[in-house]
Amino acid sequence: MAHKMIPEQDNVFIALGRLLHETAYENKGEKDVVIDNIKLDLVQKGKGKTIVGEVKKSKYSLEGARDQLLFYLMKLKEMGVEAEGLILIPKENKRLPVVLEIEEEKRIRNMCDEIQKLVDSPIPPIERSQNRCKNCAYYTYCWV
Ligand code: SF4
């Protein structure tokens, strides 16, 4: 993504995510808010604070969703916006709160540094595995 390589749009998981995103949380806030290099699924006004929602298909891969939301909260904080996050799983009717604590912020900053090293390296040091890669929307780039 850092190199502007677009994932396959006809990948079934991408299509499902798009459908879910289009149909869930109608009239519950502002959807698809783009600020700088981040795109927020949903922005709501909470009690005296901004709430940022990240919509997910299921409870799987929640760790990544949480880190993604923490990154958004960190970027908003840099812009002077204090916000809290919510991971939203409409199919399971779940709303999981995410708050950016100091330690989490340090961890996300370190993660960003590591990602930048990967982006700057000529070949990413990632081993492919059929199991992990089979549903990936970058499959064609890596395997074909
Ligand atoms: S196909 Fe596998 S190695 Fe390639 S981007 Fe996807 S998960 Fe990573």
Residues whose N, C-alpha, C, O or C-beta is under 5 A from the ligand:
A	BS01	SF4	E127 R128 R132 C133 C136 Y138 Y139 C142
